[in-house]
Structures are given as C-alpha cells and as structure tokens.
Amino acid sequence: MSSQTRTGTRRGRALKVSAVAVLATISLTACSEQSKVGFLPTERGTTDNADQVMDLWIGSWIAALSVGLVVWGLMLWCMVAYRRRKNETGYPRQLAYNAPLEIFYTIVPIALIVSLFFFSFRAQTAITDRFDDPDVKIQVYGKQWAWDFNYLDEDVHYQGVQAHLTGEPGVEETLPTLYLPADSKVELEISSRDVIHSFWVPAFLEKIDMVPGRTNYMSFTTGREGTFAGKCAELCGEYHSEMLFNVSVVSKDEYNAQIQKLRDEGNTGIIGDEYNRNPNLNATSNN
C-alpha cells in the first residue's frame, strides 16, 4: 500500500470520527431539557429582559445564517461555473480587481456590523435602565456561601444559611429562596458582604457581579409563575459550587403570605452592611 493510500485512509477515518462526534453533540444538545428556544435555558414570558435577550439572540442567528447561505451559495456557484472543463489547459483569465464587487463586500459587512451594534445597544439599554417607580425593591447580599434578602418595601428580611450538598434528595428545599410577585416591576440592589460573587438566574438570561463596597442594580418585570434555580457565577472560595438559591415567582397573594410568614418568624427590619466582613466598607451606588 502506498503512503498516499494510507494517508487517505487515515484522513477518511478521522473525518468519520469527527462527523460522529458532531452528530452526537448535536443530538445531546437537542435532547437536553434546558434547550427550549434557540439553545437558551428558558422560554418566553419569564421576564421582559429575557424576552429581549431571546429576540436579539435569535435575530443574530437568522442574520448569520442568511449571510452563511449567501456565502455558501456563491462558493458552490463558483466551484461549478469556473471549474476546469475537460480538455482545458492553463489557468483561467486572471482579474486584478473588480470595483463593484469590492464595493459590495465592503459596504455589506459594514451595514451588518452597524445593524448588530444598533440592536445590541438598544437591548442593552432597555435591560440596564432602572425603573423610576418599581413595584418591589429587594436588597440582595451575597456572602460565603449563602444569600441574604432584604424586602425593603416590607421592612422584613431573610438571612440565608448555606445548605451543604449531600447528594440526598430534599436539599433543594432548604436553599435560600427569593420570592417575587408575578407581573410586577422588580428592582434588585446587588451587593457583597465579603468577596466578589455573581448573582445569576439562568432562566432570566441575566447575571450581575456582586462587588464589595459597591451596589449594582438589576431591573426587570416578572412574567409567568414558577421556581427558577440560581447560583453564584464567580469563583468565591471552597464552597462556591454550593452557593445556590431559588427564585420563586408567585401570585401577589402568595407573595404577601410569604412576607407575613417572615414577619411572624421575627425577621423584621433590614440587615445591612453591619454584617459585612468589613463593616466600615459601605456600599456605593453604581448606576
């Protein structure tokens, strides 16, 4: 067997293995329960910000696929139209430039980039803008390795304790739970008590850093009811992987009942910066 034949055989085998790997990856991704719309871990109606992100994501993919189809089509057309015919010799006629073509592939990419920037900027502005008069204001503190929630309008709080993961069922019920009323404008004040954390609810398609001495804000309108998993998305120490929480979007009656439950348990008042690792480091607002 010649070296060329062996090389071709190895190349063919590698291509087959690569194709199988790609197909397996696509199949696993398609079967995942998390991949609901455009490979995003949520569905419409979770929050208004999530809907904006989904529109931008799907629109970007449509634009990218459209460009890809045009490029692939032109490549195939060139392969067929300008292929070497039987009995032809030498090179085809060489062109130094083509002014209309060069203008076309200069203007079109610029137009695409400007369009993508415009829609991205519009979505980012809508997501980061704060409400003038939110229905609910909640202060969220991240700490090693749990969460504190101050319901500012109700003057009650929840002081979280880390729930160690054991692999046994039932731990999820002991995680800190942030309650939000459905169909309401919510503003979260995000701070940290010790090191840098990150507040992340995958179903909301939004996360924000929690920096000691600084307050960041997350504003959104809640939609459908449900319980959504949250986690810290910034490596923050030994038990970072166990810094989990839940977000329960409930009816307004159930939300009021949960607030009353906290009040009945004696969790009145606000637990502020005095519980920080450095109590003298007061959080400054970051608009």
C-alpha positions in Angstrom: 0.0 0.0 0.0 1.4 3.4 -1.0 1.9 6.2 1.6 -0.7 8.2 -0.3 -3.3 5.5 0.1 -2.5 5.1 3.8 -2.8 8.9 4.3 -6.1 8.9 2.5 -7.4 6.1 4.7 -6.4 7.8 7.9 -7.9 11.1 6.7 -11.2 9.3 5.9 -11.3 7.6 9.2 -10.6 10.9 11.0 -13.4 12.6 9.1 -15.9 9.8 10.0 -15.0 10.0 13.7 -15.3 13.8 13.6 -18.7 13.6 11.9 -20.0 11.1 14.5 -18.8 13.3 17.4 -20.5 16.4 15.9 -23.8 14.4 15.4 -23.6 13.1 18.9 -23.1 16.6 20.3 -26.0 18.0 18.4 -28.2 15.1 19.5 -27.4 15.5 23.1 -27.9 19.2 22.9 -31.2 18.9 21.2 -32.4 16.3 23.8 -31.5 18.5 26.7 -34.5 19.7 28.7 -32.6 23.1 29.2 -32.5 23.8 25.4 -36.0 25.1 24.8 -35.7 28.0 22.4 -32.6 28.7 20.4 -30.5 26.6 22.9 -31.4 29.0 25.7 -32.3 27.7 29.2 -35.7 29.3 29.4 -38.8 30.2 27.5 -40.7 33.4 26.7 -42.6 35.1 29.5 -40.0 34.6 32.3 -39.0 38.3 32.4 -39.2 41.1 30.0 -35.4 41.2 29.9 -35.2 37.5 29.0 -37.5 38.2 26.0 -35.3 41.0 24.8 -32.2 38.7 25.0 -34.0 36.0 23.2 -35.1 38.3 20.4 -31.5 39.6 20.0 -30.1 36.0 20.1 -32.5 34.6 17.5 -32.3 37.6 15.3 -28.5 37.4 15.3 -28.6 33.7 14.3 -31.1 34.5 11.5 -28.7 37.2 10.2 -25.7 34.9 10.5 -27.4 32.0 8.7 -28.6 34.3 6.0 -25.1 35.5 5.4 -23.8 32.0 5.5 -26.3 30.8 2.9 -25.3 33.6 0.6 -21.6 32.8 1.0 -22.0 29.1 0.7 -24.2 29.6 -2.4 -21.6 31.8 -4.0 -18.9 29.3 -3.2 -20.8 26.4 -4.8 -21.7 28.5 -7.8 -18.0 29.5 -8.3 -17.0 25.8 -8.0 -19.4 24.8 -10.7 -19.3 27.8 -13.0 -15.5 28.2 -13.0 -14.4 24.5 -12.7 -11.8 23.2 -15.2 -13.5 21.7 -18.1 -12.4 18.6 -19.9 -9.6 19.2 -22.4 -8.9 22.7 -20.9 -5.3 23.6 -20.2 -3.7 26.5 -18.4 -5.2 29.0 -16.0 -8.4 30.9 -16.5 -8.3 34.6 -17.2 -6.9 36.4 -14.2 -8.5 39.6 -12.9 -6.6 42.2 -10.9 -9.7 43.7 -9.3 -13.5 44.2 -9.7 -14.6 47.6 -8.4 -18.4 46.8 -8.0 -17.6 43.5 -6.2 -15.1 45.2 -3.8 -17.6 48.0 -3.0 -20.2 45.3 -2.3 -18.2 43.3 0.1 -17.0 46.5 1.9 -20.5 48.1 2.3 -22.4 44.9 3.3 -20.2 43.9 6.2 -20.2 47.5 7.5 -24.0 47.5 7.3 -24.2 44.2 9.1 -21.9 45.4 11.9 -23.8 48.7 12.3 -27.1 46.8 12.4 -25.9 44.3 15.0 -24.4 47.2 17.1 -27.7 49.1 17.0 -29.9 46.2 18.1 -27.4 45.1 20.8 -27.2 48.6 22.1 -30.9 49.0 22.1 -31.4 45.7 24.0 -28.6 46.5 26.5 -30.0 50.0 27.2 -33.5 48.6 27.9 -32.1 45.8 30.1 -29.8 48.1 32.2 -32.3 51.0 32.6 -33.7 51.3 36.1 -37.4 51.8 36.9 -38.5 55.2 38.2 -41.1 53.6 40.5 -40.6 49.8 40.9 -43.4 47.8 42.5 -40.9 45.8 44.6 -37.4 46.7 45.8 -35.2 43.9 47.3 -31.7 44.1 48.5 -29.6 41.0 47.8 -26.4 40.3 49.6 -24.0 37.5 48.6 -21.8 36.0 51.2 -19.6 33.0 51.6 -21.6 30.9 50.9 -25.2 31.9 51.1 -27.6 34.8 50.5 -29.4 37.5 52.4 -32.6 39.1 51.1 -34.0 42.4 52.4 -37.5 43.2 51.3 -37.1 46.9 51.6 -40.7 47.9 51.0 -42.0 45.5 53.6 -39.2 46.0 56.2 -38.5 42.3 56.5 -35.6 40.1 55.7 -34.4 36.6 55.1 -30.9 35.7 56.4 -29.6 32.7 54.5 -27.5 29.8 55.8 -25.5 27.6 53.5 -27.1 24.3 52.6 -24.4 21.8 52.1 -25.0 19.4 49.2 -25.0 15.8 50.2 -26.4 14.1 47.1 -29.5 13.2 49.0 -33.0 14.5 48.0 -34.5 17.4 49.8 -31.6 19.7 49.9 -33.1 22.0 47.3 -36.0 22.8 49.7 -33.5 24.1 52.3 -31.8 26.6 49.8 -32.4 30.3 50.3 -35.4 31.4 48.3 -36.1 34.8 46.9 -39.8 35.4 46.4 -41.0 37.8 43.7 -44.6 38.7 42.8 -45.7 37.9 39.2 -46.3 40.6 36.7 -44.5 43.2 38.7 -41.7 45.7 38.2 -38.8 44.5 40.4 -35.6 46.2 41.3 -32.8 44.2 42.9 -30.0 46.0 44.8 -27.0 43.7 44.5 -24.1 43.8 47.0 -21.5 41.5 48.6 -20.5 41.0 52.2 -17.0 39.7 51.7 -15.5 38.8 48.3 -16.7 39.1 44.7 -19.7 37.0 43.9 -22.1 37.0 40.9 -25.9 36.8 41.0 -27.1 34.6 38.2 -30.5 33.1 37.4 -30.1 31.2 34.1 -33.8 31.3 33.3 -33.6 35.1 33.4 -30.8 35.2 30.9 -29.1 37.8 33.1 -26.4 38.0 35.7 -24.6 40.7 37.5 -21.4 40.9 39.6 -21.6 41.5 43.4 -18.6 43.6 44.4 -17.7 44.5 48.0 -18.3 48.2 48.6 -20.5 48.7 45.5 -24.2 48.3 44.8 -25.3 47.2 41.3 -28.9 47.1 40.1 -31.0 44.6 38.2 -34.4 45.8 37.0 -37.0 43.6 35.2 -40.6 42.8 35.0 -41.6 39.3 36.2 -43.9 37.2 34.0 -45.1 33.7 34.5 -45.1 32.0 37.9 -42.5 29.3 38.6 -39.5 28.4 40.6 -36.1 29.0 39.0 -32.6 27.9 40.1 -30.0 30.5 40.8 -26.3 30.3 41.7 -23.1 32.3 42.2 -21.3 32.6 38.9 -18.0 33.9 40.3 -15.4 31.6 41.9 -15.6 32.7 45.5 -13.9 30.1 47.6 -14.1 26.5 48.8 -17.8 26.0 48.7 -18.5 28.2 45.6 -20.3 25.3 43.9 -22.8 25.1 46.8 -23.7 28.7 46.8 -27.1 28.1 45.3 -30.6 29.7 45.8 -34.1 29.6 44.3 -36.2 32.3 42.9 -40.0 31.7 43.2 -42.2 33.9 41.2 -45.6 33.6 42.8 -49.0 35.3 42.8 -49.3 38.6 44.7 -51.4 36.9 47.3 -48.8 34.2 47.9 -46.1 36.8 47.9 -47.9 38.7 50.6 -48.3 35.5 52.6 -44.6 34.8 52.4 -43.8 38.3 53.6 -46.2 37.8 56.5 -44.6 34.5 57.3 -41.2 36.2 57.6 -42.7 38.9 59.8 -44.3 36.2 62.0 -41.0 34.5 62.4 -39.5 37.7 63.8 -37.5 38.6 60.7 -38.4 42.2 60.8 -36.1 45.1 59.9 -33.2 45.3 57.5 -29.9 43.5 57.9 -27.4 45.9 56.3 -23.7 46.5 56.0 -23.1 45.8 59.7 -22.9 42.1 58.8 -20.2 42.6 56.1 -16.8 41.1 56.7 -15.5 44.8 56.7 -18.5 46.7 58.3 -16.7 50.0 57.6 -16.9 49.4 53.8 -20.2 51.0 52.9 -21.6 50.1 49.5 -21.6 52.9 46.9 -24.2 53.0 44.2 -23.2 52.1 40.6 -25.8 53.4 38.2 
